[in-house]
C-alpha cells in the first residue's frame, strides 16, 4: 500500500520557500508514495510549476482567512473570522505593551494562526506524514496524520517570537525542520525542550528546472535596461528588512564613486519598495539601480548577470544563492549570522561586511579581481548545490511509520 504525504503551504507566490517547495515536491516522486498538496489559497505565480505527480487538494474557504483583508472577511460569510483576526490583534497589542516587547511580523503570525486555527475545519483524509512547509503550524491539529513535520526557513535567533506560543505550536508536531546546521543550533538554544525533535533538511533545488528556466527569454521591456555596457549585479528577494535591499543604493553610490561602471538590478516585491525607491533618489543612483519588480522566472536574469549579491541582514539559507551557484555565477553575500553555512568564503563565493562602505569596498575588490571571479565560477562547477539526497531524510522518516 502506498504511503501518503500531505504538504501544507499558504500559497505559491514567488519566494524562496515556495521555490524550495517545488524542489521538495519534485524529489518526492516514487511509485510507493502518494503526495498531496493543500494550499490555503490557490494563488501565486508558481502554481503552474507544481509537479504533475502532486495531487492538489480543493481550496477550503476558511483557510483563506489568514491573510485576507479583514474588511473583506467582515463583508462576507466569513464574518466570524474577521472578528477573530481583530481579536488576535487586540490580544497581541495588549501583551506586547504589558511586556514592553516589539510586536514583529512573526508574533503577528503566531497570534493570528493560534486564534484562527480554533475555527478551521478538519482537512479531509488520513495521511502517514503531514508537512507544514511554512508558517506557524497551529492548524496541524486539524490534520489526521501518523507523523507531522513543521519547516522553519529562517534564522530563529532573529525572529523574537512569543516563546510560549511557539511551544504550543511545535508540540503539535513530531519533527521541527531547519534548513541549516546554524539554524538548528539557534533553535535548539532557544528551545532546548524541542531539541529531541529538531532536524536539519537543506533546501532541495532541481538543477534541470533551474537550467531549463534559465534558457527562456528575459521580459521584453527589461531588454533595453540590460543593454548597457557595464558590470551587471543582481539581487533577488522579498523587499523586507531581512533582505536589506534598502541599503543597495548607498552601497552602489560608493562603488560608482570609485569609477566602476555598474548596474545593480533588483528583482522582487514587498513592503520596502517605497523605502528602496526613496534611497535610490536620495543617493542619485537612478541610472544605476533598477527595480525590475516581481518575476515569475528570475533565472534568465541570473544567467546574464556578472555577479550575484545577497546583502541580507539575516537568512536561514538563501535559495537564490544556491540557484546562482547552480548557474555558475560569482556570488557575494554579507556576513549575516548563518552566512558560513551558505558558502565557503573564498572558494565558491565571498562573504563581505554588513557595513555599507566596507561592503562596497569588498565588492569592488571582487569585481576588479578577474582571476578570483574565474576561480569562483570554476569551483561552482565542481559542486552539487541541488541537495538532492536530502529527500532521503524524509523517506527515512516515512519508512519508520507503521
Secondary structure as the mmCIF struct_conf table of DSSP 4:
data_model
#
loop_
_struct_conf.conf_type_id
_struct_conf.id
_struct_conf.beg_label_comp_id
_struct_conf.beg_label_asym_id
_struct_conf.beg_label_seq_id
_struct_conf.end_label_comp_id
_struct_conf.end_label_asym_id
_struct_conf.end_label_seq_id
STRN STRN1 UNK A 3 UNK A 9
BEND BEND1 UNK A 10 UNK A 10
BEND BEND2 UNK A 14 UNK A 15
HELX_RH_AL_P HELX_RH_AL_P1 UNK A 16 UNK A 27
TURN_TY1_P TURN_TY1_P1 UNK A 31 UNK A 32
STRN STRN2 UNK A 33 UNK A 39
BEND BEND3 UNK A 40 UNK A 42
BEND BEND4 UNK A 44 UNK A 44
TURN_TY1_P TURN_TY1_P2 UNK A 45 UNK A 46
HELX_RH_3T_P HELX_RH_3T_P1 UNK A 47 UNK A 49
BEND BEND5 UNK A 50 UNK A 50
TURN_TY1_P TURN_TY1_P3 UNK A 52 UNK A 53
BEND BEND6 UNK A 54 UNK A 54
STRN STRN3 UNK A 55 UNK A 56
HELX_LH_PP_P HELX_LH_PP_P1 UNK A 57 UNK A 59
HELX_RH_3T_P HELX_RH_3T_P2 UNK A 61 UNK A 66
BEND BEND7 UNK A 67 UNK A 68
HELX_RH_AL_P HELX_RH_AL_P2 UNK A 70 UNK A 74
TURN_TY1_P TURN_TY1_P4 UNK A 75 UNK A 75
BEND BEND8 UNK A 76 UNK A 76
TURN_TY1_P TURN_TY1_P5 UNK A 77 UNK A 78
HELX_RH_AL_P HELX_RH_AL_P3 UNK A 79 UNK A 99
TURN_TY1_P TURN_TY1_P6 UNK A 100 UNK A 100
HELX_RH_AL_P HELX_RH_AL_P4 UNK A 105 UNK A 117
TURN_TY1_P TURN_TY1_P7 UNK A 118 UNK A 119
HELX_LH_PP_P HELX_LH_PP_P2 UNK A 120 UNK A 123
BEND BEND9 UNK A 124 UNK A 125
STRN STRN4 UNK A 126 UNK A 132
BEND BEND10 UNK A 134 UNK A 135
HELX_RH_3T_P HELX_RH_3T_P3 UNK A 137 UNK A 142
BEND BEND11 UNK A 143 UNK A 143
STRN STRN5 UNK A 144 UNK A 152
BEND BEND12 UNK A 154 UNK A 154
HELX_RH_AL_P HELX_RH_AL_P5 UNK A 156 UNK A 159
HELX_RH_AL_P HELX_RH_AL_P6 UNK A 163 UNK A 170
TURN_TY1_P TURN_TY1_P8 UNK A 171 UNK A 172
BEND BEND13 UNK A 174 UNK A 174
STRN STRN6 UNK A 175 UNK A 178
BEND BEND14 UNK A 179 UNK A 180
HELX_RH_AL_P HELX_RH_AL_P7 UNK A 181 UNK A 190
HELX_RH_3T_P HELX_RH_3T_P4 UNK A 192 UNK A 197
STRN STRN7 UNK A 198 UNK A 200
HELX_LH_PP_P HELX_LH_PP_P3 UNK A 202 UNK A 204
HELX_RH_AL_P HELX_RH_AL_P8 UNK A 207 UNK A 214
TURN_TY1_P TURN_TY1_P9 UNK A 215 UNK A 215
BEND BEND15 UNK A 216 UNK A 216
HELX_LH_PP_P HELX_LH_PP_P4 UNK A 217 UNK A 219
HELX_RH_AL_P HELX_RH_AL_P9 UNK A 220 UNK A 223
TURN_TY1_P TURN_TY1_P10 UNK A 224 UNK A 224
HELX_RH_3T_P HELX_RH_3T_P5 UNK A 225 UNK A 227
BEND BEND16 UNK A 228 UNK A 230
STRN STRN8 UNK A 231 UNK A 236
BEND BEND17 UNK A 237 UNK A 237
BEND BEND18 UNK A 239 UNK A 240
HELX_RH_3T_P HELX_RH_3T_P6 UNK A 241 UNK A 243
TURN_TY1_P TURN_TY1_P11 UNK A 244 UNK A 244
HELX_RH_3T_P HELX_RH_3T_P7 UNK A 245 UNK A 247
HELX_RH_AL_P HELX_RH_AL_P10 UNK A 248 UNK A 257
TURN_TY1_P TURN_TY1_P12 UNK A 258 UNK A 259
STRN STRN9 UNK A 262 UNK A 267
BEND BEND19 UNK A 270 UNK A 270
TURN_TY1_P TURN_TY1_P13 UNK A 271 UNK A 272
HELX_RH_AL_P HELX_RH_AL_P11 UNK A 273 UNK A 282
TURN_TY1_P TURN_TY1_P14 UNK A 283 UNK A 284
TURN_TY1_P TURN_TY1_P15 UNK A 286 UNK A 288
STRN STRN10 UNK A 289 UNK A 293
BEND BEND20 UNK A 296 UNK A 296
HELX_RH_AL_P HELX_RH_AL_P12 UNK A 299 UNK A 304
BEND BEND21 UNK A 306 UNK A 306
STRN STRN11 UNK A 307 UNK A 310
BEND BEND22 UNK A 313 UNK A 313
BEND BEND23 UNK A 316 UNK A 316
HELX_RH_AL_P HELX_RH_AL_P13 UNK A 319 UNK A 326
TURN_TY1_P TURN_TY1_P16 UNK A 327 UNK A 328
STRN STRN12 UNK A 330 UNK A 334
TURN_TY1_P TURN_TY1_P17 UNK A 337 UNK A 338
HELX_RH_3T_P HELX_RH_3T_P8 UNK A 339 UNK A 341
TURN_TY1_P TURN_TY1_P18 UNK A 342 UNK A 342
STRN STRN13 UNK A 345 UNK A 345
TURN_TY1_P TURN_TY1_P19 UNK A 346 UNK A 348
STRN STRN14 UNK A 349 UNK A 349
STRN STRN15 UNK A 350 UNK A 352
BEND BEND24 UNK A 354 UNK A 355
HELX_RH_AL_P HELX_RH_AL_P14 UNK A 356 UNK A 368
HELX_RH_AL_P HELX_RH_AL_P15 UNK A 370 UNK A 382
BEND BEND25 UNK A 383 UNK A 383
BEND BEND26 UNK A 386 UNK A 386
HELX_RH_3T_P HELX_RH_3T_P9 UNK A 388 UNK A 390
HELX_RH_AL_P HELX_RH_AL_P16 UNK A 391 UNK A 400
#
